[in-house]
């Protein structure tokens, strides 16, 4: 993998250079967290897409769902593109951009506090982000480290240190502006790598549609009927990974940062196309594993259990030429670094913006919150390293719960708050606590294997609770609603 190492060095040098360049454009807290709200449709759309997909989809999800679900896994790709990407922009972006400007807010906790006039909602929401998104970012680091170790011969500890160091450099220096520009470059690599990957694999066995037919036959041969996923399992997984993104702060932040509302329709189209390519390439490759492996050759451990995380790496190393494999390395790296940078930025903002009041140095006029954001970003990255390096039991549980808890807590108060003036402060509190409590309870009752179903219920239930509680409680002040909905 000498070519891969060369590509890696060039890639990381480029990311560092962008971070240094972005530092010159980062003067205020708004610059650091939102890029000064100056980003156009292409950069915004690709930044959303690259934050959506990490190494998890290419390694864990594609291998697991591709083998267990077969071609049915493509429903996940379709849902991610149509609901998680395109519909999210069309339904949420315009109102989010306008209302966050009206209320002068930059983060999800700030928005919820100002939208509902709820003084204690911001610290509660910030605490949820801190405790659940930080372990999530560590899990992405962990997956990427194992990939480098098993496939590319780079020791796990070394891989972790390299990824954390370079992610930290361009994030700490350049803030969101650097993240968005690097995401755009990473997005180009991801799109090209995914297209070439599926093209080369399909060309080995008669084309894409012939591969699909063979994959269906292989799935029917390898997976007995009693072990095949139910419709409920597939639907809940599609819902969790698609609609679930509507409540994730690292995704909705992209709507705050757009230059103006005119970019939204174009960004929706670009994001949808990007997500279709990435999703279908990843899950198609996973389903094609039924062509390239049988029950005797699929990767297994010494006890005979299938190693799902090794299905895609093994398939790619055996079937792709070295040059393309090096590009796929950058694809997976790009997917992970873009997700990581967004997670760390949002996690650090939960303290630097939501819990730490803005401080302006009287002598220099500089906003010391920027320094605090940089400092906390560095601290969060270091913490992520230790979480990834030393798997503490409670942290592992938080990793498994993170997506469902965060999306369940925020989706209903956020989405309903954009569209309904009747949603009340009590309703927002009730929805937030319901989403969190339902996800945690169902996770332990149903088990980690049912987390998609648990997450789906934890996202849906708060919508019912928010509407019900709001029907019997006092609405926000008229002045607050007029300010929030001005021009919406």
C-alpha positions as CSV (number, residue, x, y, z in Angstrom):
1,X,0.0,0.0,0.0
2,X,2.8,2.4,-0.8
3,X,0.5,4.3,-3.1
4,X,-2.0,4.6,-0.3
5,X,0.5,6.0,2.1
6,X,1.6,8.6,-0.6
7,X,-2.1,9.6,-1.1
8,X,-2.6,9.8,2.6
9,X,0.4,12.2,3.2
10,X,-0.8,14.5,0.3
11,X,-4.4,14.4,1.6
12,X,-3.4,15.3,5.2
13,X,-1.0,18.0,4.1
14,X,-3.8,19.6,2.0
15,X,-6.2,19.5,5.0
16,X,-3.6,21.2,7.2
17,X,-3.1,23.9,4.6
18,X,-6.8,24.6,4.4
19,X,-6.9,24.9,8.2
20,X,-4.2,27.5,8.2
21,X,-6.0,29.4,5.4
22,X,-9.3,29.2,7.2
23,X,-7.7,30.7,10.4
24,X,-7.2,34.0,8.5
25,X,-11.0,34.1,7.9
26,X,-12.0,33.3,11.4
27,X,-12.2,36.3,13.7
28,X,-15.5,36.0,15.6
29,X,-17.4,33.2,17.2
30,X,-19.9,33.4,14.3
31,X,-17.0,32.9,11.9
32,X,-15.7,29.9,13.8
33,X,-19.0,28.1,14.3
34,X,-21.0,29.1,11.2
35,X,-18.4,30.3,8.7
36,X,-19.9,33.8,9.0
37,X,-23.2,32.5,7.4
38,X,-21.6,32.9,4.0
39,X,-21.6,29.4,2.4
40,X,-23.1,28.7,-1.0
41,X,-25.2,25.8,-2.1
42,X,-22.4,23.4,-3.4
43,X,-20.2,23.7,-0.3
44,X,-23.2,23.6,2.1
45,X,-24.8,20.6,0.4
46,X,-21.6,18.5,0.3
47,X,-20.8,19.5,3.9
48,X,-24.1,18.1,4.9
49,X,-23.6,14.9,2.9
50,X,-20.1,14.2,4.2
51,X,-21.2,14.7,7.8
52,X,-24.0,12.3,7.1
53,X,-21.8,9.4,6.0
54,X,-18.8,8.2,7.9
55,X,-16.6,5.0,7.8
56,X,-19.5,3.3,9.6
57,X,-21.6,3.1,6.4
58,X,-18.8,1.7,4.3
59,X,-17.4,-0.8,6.8
60,X,-19.9,-1.7,9.5
61,X,-23.3,-0.9,8.0
62,X,-22.6,-2.0,4.5
63,X,-21.1,-5.2,5.5
64,X,-23.7,-6.1,8.2
65,X,-26.9,-5.0,6.4
66,X,-25.6,-6.1,3.0
67,X,-25.1,-9.6,4.2
68,X,-28.1,-9.8,6.5
69,X,-30.6,-7.9,4.3
70,X,-29.2,-8.5,0.8
71,X,-30.6,-6.1,-1.9
72,X,-33.3,-5.0,0.6
73,X,-30.5,-2.9,2.2
74,X,-30.9,-0.5,-0.8
75,X,-34.1,0.8,0.9
76,X,-31.8,2.3,3.5
77,X,-29.8,4.1,0.8
78,X,-33.0,5.4,-0.8
79,X,-34.4,6.6,2.5
80,X,-31.2,8.4,3.4
81,X,-31.1,10.2,0.1
82,X,-34.8,11.2,-0.2
83,X,-35.7,11.8,3.5
84,X,-32.4,12.3,5.3
85,X,-30.9,14.5,2.7
86,X,-33.3,16.1,0.1
87,X,-36.4,16.4,2.2
88,X,-34.4,17.7,5.2
89,X,-33.2,20.6,3.1
90,X,-36.6,21.4,1.7
91,X,-38.6,21.0,4.9
92,X,-36.1,22.4,7.5
93,X,-33.5,24.7,5.9
94,X,-35.5,27.8,5.0
95,X,-37.3,28.1,8.3
96,X,-34.2,27.2,10.3
97,X,-32.1,29.8,8.5
98,X,-34.7,32.5,9.0
99,X,-35.7,31.8,12.6
100,X,-32.1,31.4,13.9
101,X,-31.4,34.8,12.4
102,X,-34.5,36.3,13.9
103,X,-33.6,34.9,17.4
104,X,-29.9,35.5,17.0
105,X,-29.0,31.9,17.8
106,X,-26.1,29.6,16.6
107,X,-26.8,26.3,18.2
108,X,-29.6,23.8,18.8
109,X,-29.7,24.5,22.6
110,X,-29.7,28.3,22.0
111,X,-32.5,27.9,19.4
112,X,-34.7,25.8,21.8
113,X,-34.2,28.3,24.6
114,X,-35.0,31.4,22.6
115,X,-37.9,29.8,20.6
116,X,-39.7,28.7,23.7
117,X,-38.5,31.3,26.2
118,X,-37.3,28.4,28.3
119,X,-34.3,29.6,30.5
120,X,-33.3,26.1,31.6
121,X,-33.7,24.3,28.3
122,X,-30.3,25.4,26.9
123,X,-28.1,23.9,29.6
124,X,-30.2,20.7,29.6
125,X,-29.9,20.4,25.8
126,X,-26.2,21.3,25.9
127,X,-25.6,18.5,28.5
128,X,-27.3,15.9,26.2
129,X,-25.1,16.9,23.3
130,X,-22.0,16.8,25.4
131,X,-22.7,13.4,27.0
132,X,-23.9,11.6,23.9
133,X,-22.3,13.1,20.8
134,X,-18.8,13.0,22.3
135,X,-18.9,9.2,22.7
136,X,-20.4,9.0,19.2
137,X,-17.4,10.9,17.8
138,X,-15.1,8.5,19.7
139,X,-16.8,5.5,18.1
140,X,-16.1,6.9,14.6
141,X,-12.4,7.3,15.6
142,X,-12.4,3.7,16.9
143,X,-13.9,2.3,13.7
144,X,-11.4,4.2,11.5
145,X,-8.5,3.1,13.6
146,X,-9.4,-0.6,13.3
147,X,-9.8,-0.2,9.5
148,X,-6.3,1.2,9.2
149,X,-5.0,-1.6,11.4
150,X,-6.7,-4.5,9.7
151,X,-6.6,-3.5,6.1
152,X,-3.7,-1.1,5.6
153,X,-1.2,-2.4,8.1
154,X,-1.1,0.8,10.2
155,X,-1.1,0.0,14.0
156,X,-4.3,1.0,15.7
157,X,-2.7,3.4,18.2
158,X,-0.7,5.1,15.4
159,X,-3.8,5.4,13.2
160,X,-5.8,7.0,16.1
161,X,-3.1,9.6,16.8
162,X,-2.7,10.5,13.1
163,X,-6.4,11.0,12.6
164,X,-7.0,12.9,15.8
165,X,-4.0,15.1,15.2
166,X,-4.9,16.2,11.6
167,X,-8.6,16.5,12.4
168,X,-7.7,18.7,15.3
169,X,-5.3,20.9,13.2
170,X,-7.8,22.0,10.5
171,X,-10.7,22.2,12.9
172,X,-9.0,24.2,15.7
173,X,-7.3,26.6,13.3
174,X,-10.1,27.2,10.7
175,X,-13.3,26.4,12.4
176,X,-16.4,25.7,10.4
177,X,-15.1,27.5,7.3
178,X,-12.2,25.1,7.1
179,X,-14.5,22.2,7.8
180,X,-16.8,23.2,5.0
181,X,-14.0,23.6,2.5
182,X,-12.3,20.4,3.5
183,X,-15.7,18.6,3.4
184,X,-16.1,19.8,-0.2
185,X,-12.8,18.3,-1.2
186,X,-13.5,15.2,0.8
187,X,-16.9,15.0,-0.8
188,X,-15.4,15.0,-4.3
189,X,-13.1,12.1,-3.3
190,X,-16.0,10.2,-1.8
191,X,-18.2,10.6,-4.8
192,X,-15.5,9.6,-7.3
193,X,-14.3,6.7,-5.1
194,X,-17.8,5.4,-4.6
195,X,-18.6,5.6,-8.4
196,X,-15.4,3.8,-9.3
197,X,-15.7,1.2,-6.6
198,X,-19.2,0.1,-7.7
199,X,-18.2,0.4,-11.4
200,X,-15.2,-1.8,-11.1
201,X,-17.0,-4.4,-9.0
202,X,-19.9,-4.5,-11.4
203,X,-17.6,-4.9,-14.4
204,X,-16.2,-8.1,-12.9
205,X,-19.5,-10.0,-13.1
206,X,-21.5,-8.8,-16.1
207,X,-22.7,-5.3,-15.0
208,X,-24.7,-3.8,-12.1
209,X,-28.1,-5.4,-12.9
210,X,-26.6,-8.8,-13.4
211,X,-24.8,-8.4,-10.1
212,X,-28.1,-7.5,-8.4
213,X,-29.8,-10.7,-9.8
214,X,-26.8,-12.8,-8.6
215,X,-26.8,-11.1,-5.2
216,X,-30.5,-12.0,-4.8
217,X,-29.8,-15.7,-5.6
218,X,-26.8,-15.7,-3.2
219,X,-28.8,-14.1,-0.4
220,X,-31.6,-16.7,-0.8
221,X,-28.9,-19.5,-0.7
222,X,-27.0,-18.1,2.3
223,X,-29.7,-16.7,4.6
224,X,-32.5,-19.1,5.6
225,X,-36.0,-17.6,5.7
226,X,-36.2,-17.7,9.5
227,X,-33.1,-15.5,9.7
228,X,-34.2,-12.9,7.2
229,X,-35.1,-9.4,8.4
230,X,-38.8,-8.6,8.9
231,X,-40.4,-5.6,7.2
232,X,-40.6,-3.9,10.6
233,X,-36.8,-4.2,11.0
234,X,-36.1,-2.7,7.6
235,X,-38.6,0.1,8.1
236,X,-37.3,1.0,11.5
237,X,-33.7,1.1,10.2
238,X,-34.7,3.3,7.3
239,X,-36.6,5.6,9.6
240,X,-33.8,5.8,12.2
241,X,-31.0,6.6,9.7
242,X,-33.2,8.9,7.5
243,X,-35.6,10.9,9.6
244,X,-33.3,10.5,12.6
245,X,-30.9,13.1,11.1
246,X,-33.6,15.8,11.4
247,X,-32.9,16.0,15.1
248,X,-29.1,15.8,15.1
249,X,-27.4,19.2,15.9
250,X,-24.3,18.5,13.7
251,X,-26.7,18.1,10.7
252,X,-29.0,21.0,11.3
253,X,-26.1,23.3,11.9
254,X,-25.5,23.2,8.1
255,X,-28.8,25.1,7.7
256,X,-27.7,27.9,10.0
257,X,-24.6,28.6,8.0
258,X,-26.0,29.0,4.4
259,X,-25.5,32.4,2.7
260,X,-29.2,33.0,2.0
261,X,-32.4,31.1,1.3
262,X,-31.9,31.2,-2.4
263,X,-29.3,28.4,-2.2
264,X,-31.7,25.9,-0.6
265,X,-33.3,24.3,-3.6
266,X,-30.0,23.8,-5.4
267,X,-28.4,22.4,-2.2
268,X,-31.3,20.0,-1.8
269,X,-30.7,18.6,-5.3
270,X,-26.9,18.4,-4.8
271,X,-27.2,16.7,-1.4
272,X,-29.8,14.1,-2.7
273,X,-27.6,13.1,-5.7
274,X,-24.5,12.9,-3.4
275,X,-26.4,10.7,-0.9
276,X,-27.8,8.5,-3.6
277,X,-24.3,7.8,-5.0
278,X,-22.7,7.1,-1.6
279,X,-25.6,5.1,-0.2
280,X,-26.2,2.9,-3.2
281,X,-22.5,2.3,-3.7
282,X,-22.0,1.3,-0.1
283,X,-25.1,-0.9,0.3
284,X,-24.8,-2.4,-3.1
285,X,-21.2,-3.5,-2.3
286,X,-22.5,-5.0,0.9
287,X,-25.2,-7.0,-0.9
288,X,-22.7,-8.1,-3.6
289,X,-20.8,-9.9,-0.8
290,X,-23.2,-12.8,-1.5
291,X,-21.6,-13.1,-4.9
292,X,-17.9,-12.9,-3.8
293,X,-18.3,-15.0,-0.6
294,X,-20.1,-18.1,0.3
295,X,-20.7,-19.6,3.8
296,X,-17.3,-21.1,3.8
297,X,-15.3,-18.1,2.7
298,X,-17.1,-15.2,4.4
299,X,-14.8,-13.8,7.2
300,X,-15.3,-15.5,10.6
301,X,-13.7,-15.5,14.0
302,X,-12.3,-18.6,15.7
303,X,-15.7,-19.4,17.1
304,X,-17.2,-19.4,13.7
305,X,-19.2,-16.2,14.0
306,X,-19.3,-14.0,10.9
307,X,-17.1,-10.8,11.2
308,X,-19.3,-8.3,9.5
309,X,-16.9,-5.5,9.9
310,X,-14.3,-7.4,7.8
311,X,-16.6,-8.3,4.9
312,X,-16.2,-5.1,3.0
313,X,-12.4,-4.6,3.7
314,X,-11.7,-8.2,2.7
315,X,-13.8,-7.9,-0.5
316,X,-12.2,-4.6,-1.5
317,X,-8.6,-5.8,-0.9
318,X,-9.2,-8.9,-2.9
319,X,-11.1,-7.4,-5.8
320,X,-9.8,-3.9,-6.4
321,X,-6.5,-2.8,-8.0
322,X,-4.0,-1.1,-5.7
323,X,-4.5,2.4,-7.1
324,X,-8.3,2.2,-6.7
325,X,-7.9,0.7,-3.2
326,X,-5.8,3.7,-2.2
327,X,-8.6,6.0,-3.4
328,X,-11.1,4.0,-1.4
329,X,-8.8,4.5,1.6
330,X,-9.2,8.2,1.1
331,X,-12.9,7.8,0.6
332,X,-13.3,6.1,4.0
333,X,-10.9,8.6,5.6
334,X,-12.8,11.5,4.1
335,X,-16.1,10.2,5.3
336,X,-14.9,9.8,8.8
337,X,-12.9,13.0,9.2
338,X,-15.8,15.1,7.9
339,X,-18.2,13.5,10.4
340,X,-15.7,13.8,13.2
341,X,-15.0,17.4,12.7
342,X,-18.7,18.2,12.7
343,X,-19.3,16.2,15.9
344,X,-16.4,17.8,17.7
345,X,-17.4,21.3,16.7
346,X,-21.0,20.8,17.9
347,X,-19.9,19.0,21.1
348,X,-17.4,21.8,22.0
349,X,-20.1,24.4,21.2
350,X,-22.3,22.9,23.9
351,X,-19.9,24.4,26.4
352,X,-18.2,27.3,24.7
353,X,-21.4,28.8,23.3
354,X,-24.3,27.3,25.4
355,X,-22.7,27.2,28.8
356,X,-19.9,29.8,28.6
357,X,-21.1,33.5,28.2
358,X,-19.5,35.4,25.4
359,X,-16.5,37.4,26.6
360,X,-14.9,40.3,24.7
361,X,-11.5,41.5,25.7
362,X,-11.8,45.2,26.6
363,X,-8.2,46.0,25.4
364,X,-8.1,44.1,22.1
365,X,-11.8,43.9,21.2
366,X,-11.4,40.2,20.4
367,X,-14.1,37.7,21.4
368,X,-12.5,35.4,23.8
369,X,-15.2,32.8,23.1
370,X,-13.3,31.9,19.9
371,X,-10.3,31.0,22.0
372,X,-12.5,29.0,24.3
373,X,-14.0,27.1,21.2
374,X,-10.5,26.3,20.0
375,X,-9.4,25.2,23.4
376,X,-12.5,23.0,24.0
377,X,-12.2,21.5,20.5
378,X,-8.7,20.4,21.3
379,X,-9.8,19.0,24.7
380,X,-12.7,17.1,23.1
381,X,-10.4,15.6,20.5
382,X,-8.0,14.4,23.2
383,X,-11.0,13.0,25.2
384,X,-12.2,11.2,22.1
385,X,-8.7,9.6,21.7
386,X,-8.8,8.2,25.3
387,X,-12.4,7.0,24.8
388,X,-11.3,5.2,21.6
389,X,-8.1,3.9,23.1
390,X,-9.6,2.6,26.4
391,X,-13.0,1.1,26.0
392,X,-14.8,2.0,29.3
393,X,-18.0,0.1,29.8
394,X,-20.3,3.0,30.4
395,X,-18.9,4.9,27.4
396,X,-19.7,1.8,25.1
397,X,-23.3,2.0,26.3
398,X,-23.4,5.8,25.5
399,X,-22.0,5.1,22.0
400,X,-24.9,2.6,21.3
401,X,-27.5,5.1,22.7
402,X,-26.2,8.3,21.2
403,X,-28.1,8.5,17.9
404,X,-31.5,7.6,19.4
405,X,-31.1,9.7,22.5
406,X,-30.0,12.9,20.7
407,X,-32.4,12.7,17.8
408,X,-35.3,11.6,20.1
409,X,-34.7,14.5,22.4
410,X,-34.4,17.2,19.8
411,X,-36.4,16.2,16.7
412,X,-39.9,17.0,18.0
413,X,-39.2,20.3,19.8
414,X,-37.1,21.5,16.9
415,X,-39.3,20.5,13.9
416,X,-42.6,21.4,15.5
417,X,-41.1,24.6,16.8
418,X,-40.3,25.6,13.2
419,X,-43.9,25.2,12.0
420,X,-46.3,25.6,14.9
421,X,-46.9,28.7,17.1
422,X,-49.0,26.6,19.4
423,X,-46.1,24.5,20.7
424,X,-45.4,25.5,24.3
425,X,-42.5,25.6,26.6
426,X,-43.9,22.7,28.7
427,X,-44.5,20.7,25.5
428,X,-40.8,21.2,24.5
429,X,-39.5,20.1,27.9
430,X,-41.9,17.1,27.8
431,X,-40.8,16.1,24.3
432,X,-37.1,16.4,25.1
433,X,-37.3,14.2,28.2
434,X,-39.7,11.7,26.6
435,X,-37.3,11.1,23.7
436,X,-34.3,10.5,26.0
437,X,-36.2,8.4,28.5
438,X,-37.9,6.2,25.9
439,X,-34.6,5.4,24.0
440,X,-32.8,4.5,27.2
441,X,-35.6,2.4,28.5
442,X,-36.2,0.5,25.3
443,X,-32.5,0.0,24.8
444,X,-32.2,-2.0,28.0
445,X,-35.6,-3.7,27.7
446,X,-35.3,-4.8,24.0
447,X,-31.5,-5.1,23.9
448,X,-28.9,-3.5,21.7
449,X,-29.9,-5.6,18.8
450,X,-33.3,-3.8,18.6
451,X,-31.8,-0.3,18.8
452,X,-33.2,0.8,15.4
453,X,-36.7,0.0,16.6
454,X,-36.0,1.7,19.9
455,X,-34.7,4.7,18.2
456,X,-37.7,4.9,15.8
457,X,-40.1,4.8,18.8
458,X,-38.0,7.4,20.7
459,X,-38.2,9.8,17.7
460,X,-41.9,9.3,17.1
461,X,-43.2,9.3,20.7
462,X,-42.1,12.9,21.5
463,X,-44.1,14.3,18.6
464,X,-47.2,12.9,20.2
465,X,-46.2,14.1,23.6
466,X,-45.3,17.6,22.5
467,X,-48.6,18.1,20.7
468,X,-50.6,16.6,23.6
469,X,-48.9,18.7,26.3
470,X,-49.0,21.9,24.2
471,X,-52.8,21.5,23.8
472,X,-53.2,22.0,27.6
473,X,-50.5,24.4,28.5
474,X,-49.8,28.1,28.0
475,X,-48.3,29.1,24.7
476,X,-45.2,31.3,24.4
477,X,-45.6,35.1,24.6
478,X,-47.0,36.8,21.6
479,X,-43.9,39.1,21.3
480,X,-41.6,36.0,21.2
481,X,-43.6,34.3,18.5
482,X,-43.7,37.5,16.4
483,X,-40.0,37.8,16.6
484,X,-39.4,34.1,15.8
485,X,-41.8,33.8,12.9
486,X,-41.0,37.2,11.4
487,X,-40.8,36.7,7.6
488,X,-41.3,32.9,7.9
